[in-house]
Amino acid sequence: MNPDALNNPIWSALISAQSHFAIGGPIAKRYPAEVAPFMATPEPSAEAARALAELVAPSEIVNIVSVTPKLDAGWELLATGNIVQMVWRTDAPAPEEDASGIVPLSETDTPDMLALTALVFPGYFRRRTPEMGEYFAIREGSHFAAMAGERMKLHGYEEISAVCTHPNFTGRGYAARLINLIVARQLKRGITPFLHVNETNARARALYTRLGFEDRATLPLWLLKRT
């Protein structure tokens, strides 16, 4: 478990615990488009940029985090910003594994998962994203009120992601309950939880800090379209 692997999380996941998803070669890899829109490289060289371009279809939109090589004219930079990487504090007390009112999700729940993420946090959750880890939800009657799950996995570290609450059900502490459940399960397995959050999302960052996470690094995030 090397914390330096978190400096380039997508690459580290694709060469370790999630290598079975990896498409590409020694200097450029990506997840299948139906799993996640992420690509990565270990170096910012022109050779790496060419290798990345070969993995992306025309008009496809992808994301790259941390190591961002100089790309040629065949790309359109749609957006750029910073995300804060937060990891579980070593001195934070482990939450109880309280699953009351929380249901584990399966393939049959994929349409509801896609609908909620498209409403609250569009662009990142795909049809096969649930294959990346465990996902859980809270339902209110027939409504999908909130969900959260696991995305990138490195040796010794697992990312909590897709933390979404339907606008009709905010303010009820659902996100905190879901995160606490996932953290408890990860810690029991000897895993260190981590997550990513937009640096401008003060509300989410405050929640994660209160639950037991601390800032580790600020990483660049690029949203790109292959032209």
ZIGIFEN-V138644 format. One record per run of one state. SS is the DSSP state (h for helix, s for strand, l for the rest). FROM is the first residue (numbers start at 1). TO is the last residue. If there is no record, write none. Layout:
SS_FROM_TO / SS_FROM_TO
//
This chain:
l_1_2 / h_3_14 / l_15_18 / h_19_21 / l_22_22 / s_23_25 / l_26_27 / s_28_30 / l_31_37 / s_38_40 / l_41_45 / h_46_53 / l_54_60 / s_61_65 / l_66_74 / s_75_88 / l_89_102 / s_103_104 / l_105_106 / h_107_120 / l_121_128 / h_129_132 / l_133_134 / s_135_140 / l_141_142 / s_143_154 / l_155_156 / s_157_165 / l_166_166 / h_167_169 / l_170_173 / h_174_188 / l_189_191 / s_192_198 / l_199_201 / h_202_211 / l_212_212 / s_213_226 / l_227_227
//
